[in-house]
Amino acid sequence: MDFELNDELKMLKEMSYKFAQAEFTGISHECDEGEKYTPDIRRKAAENGLIGAWISEDYGGAGAGFLGNAIIMEELSKVDMGIALNVVAATFGCESIVHFGSEEQKKTYLPPVCRGEQVSAGAFTEPNAGTDVAGYKTKAVKDGNDYVITGNKMFITNGSVCDFMVAQCITNPEGKKHNSFSLIIVPASTPGITRNKIHGKMGIRSSDTAEIAFEDVRVPRANLVGKEGNGFRQLMHFFDTTRVMVAAQALGLSEACLETSIKYVKERTAFGAPLGSFQLTQMKLTEMAIKVEALRGLIYKSAWLLDEGRPDYTLAAMAKYYGGQTAVFCANYAVELHGGYGYIDEYSVQKWYRDAKILELYEGTKEAEIMTIGRILQAR
Ligand SMILES: Cc1cc2nc3c(=O)[nH]c(=O)nc-3n(C[C@H](O)[C@H](O)[C@H](O)COP(=O)(O)OP(=O)(O)OC[C@H]3O[C@@H](n4cnc5c(N)ncnc54)[C@H](O)[C@@H]3O)c2cc1C
């Protein structure tokens, strides 16, 4: 067993962090305040091989695997988790194309995203069904060589900026609930699509989130990803990878909270001594550091298993669950350690506190992860 990253991954880690420091730092505050999406940074990131790093070189990716991708997400999230999402999740939804799509779909959709020219989205959640992933109502009805799609999607990352989305639709209404869904690639320019950006998010405000309406949206049946009726199972497999990447966001944010807090408590004094000399302060730093290390172990192992071709659904859910909890915990302590200064926007910790909460909500709420883990533990 070797816990050391190889030289390539070490270089990728260093390069990713330098990129984020150089490109994100100066605009982070402005993008947060003004809800500004960052297409120029996305393109630059692509030039540096930071988009679709997990996708094979045959389809334009960097071939750095899921561990490489998790490391990129971690390092970028140390500086700004919202902008990190704009970069790394520019491929969101493509996981299904990679795993289940045809050769033609892979060649058509993956390279432009890896080059930073296009953006994808994964459109699953609906206004009336999020956690209940078998409760989606969007329908795709066969008509000649086409599907005609009708329904609504909610909270879709990249929703108003994407070029195409992979949407979960009911194609077999007569089948058993879990066999009734299919994933379909929907180009965003198809007539009948309305996209509205959602404003007023608590955190990750530079990321794009939208609601999408499909009204008689006609796409070729060739846009079906994999087999008809397999959409539910494909979505579960999708979570094997995407939950690890969300956990990596949490890791980056938590590390930033810890490092910034260490620096602050060494400089700030109270009662004639540095804050860091007080045992209560040390306890907070210690608890943060232990959680960060434990989280890194869960994420790197999950990502390594993915690269070995042995995805572990339970471990990915654990990483996601623990990631959200760790990020919220560390951001809370970071604000507390900064005292009143932690509450104003002169310091990044107040932003990280707001950003952290989404990690317990999207890609499965923490309750959804508990349900998953609890069920699987008993089925073993
Ligand atoms: C910024 C942002 C970006 C997002 N990006 C995407 C995206 O790109 N694509 C996409 O498809 N979705 C996306 N989502 C949606 C997100 O995944 C859902 O919001 C999330 O899954 C929860 O669904 P919901 O909002 O419908 O809440 P609900 O499912 O209504 O849940 C509400 C509460 O009830 C709890 N709950 C539900 N069922 C149970 C149960 N059986 N037992 C106990 N508790 C339960 C939940 O855990 C939660 O606390 C995004 C959301 C946000 C806010």
The ligand as an ORCA input file, in Angstrom:
! r2SCAN-3c Opt
* xyz 0 1
  C     -27.034     25.247     -6.280
  C     -27.678     23.946     -6.660
  C     -27.189     23.240     -7.751
  C     -27.817     22.041     -8.132
  N     -27.380     21.395     -9.276
  C     -28.119     20.360     -9.762
  C     -27.822     19.800    -11.047
  O     -26.871     20.188    -11.732
  N     -28.629     18.817    -11.522
  C     -29.701     18.342    -10.820
  O     -30.403     17.474    -11.319
  N     -29.995     18.841     -9.576
  C     -29.248     19.840     -9.045
  N     -29.548     20.385     -7.820
  C     -30.678     19.854     -7.083
  C     -30.312     19.103     -5.797
  O     -29.655     17.908     -6.107
  C     -31.601     18.915     -5.004
  O     -32.005     20.187     -4.532
  C     -31.438     17.933     -3.867
  O     -31.270     16.637     -4.377
  C     -32.650     17.937     -2.924
  O     -33.850     17.849     -3.632
  P     -35.046     18.871     -3.297
  O     -34.490     20.240     -3.358
  O     -36.177     18.546     -4.179
  O     -35.416     18.568     -1.794
  P     -36.432     17.446     -1.252
  O     -36.195     16.166     -1.945
  O     -37.795     18.000     -1.285
  O     -35.952     17.306      0.242
  C     -36.244     18.291      1.251
  C     -35.704     17.763      2.578
  O     -36.364     16.540      2.921
  C     -35.402     15.521      3.127
  N     -35.949     14.232      2.695
  C     -36.506     13.900      1.507
  N     -36.873     12.628      1.506
  C     -36.544     12.113      2.722
  C     -36.677     10.843      3.338
  N     -37.201      9.792      2.704
  N     -36.236     10.704      4.625
  C     -35.696     11.736      5.292
  N     -35.535     12.963      4.756
  C     -35.967     13.148      3.493
  C     -34.195     15.929      2.302
  O     -33.017     15.303      2.741
  C     -34.201     17.419      2.523
  O     -33.621     17.706      3.768
  C     -28.908     21.547     -7.386
  C     -29.371     22.249     -6.266
  C     -28.788     23.442     -5.920
  C     -29.349     24.213     -4.756
*
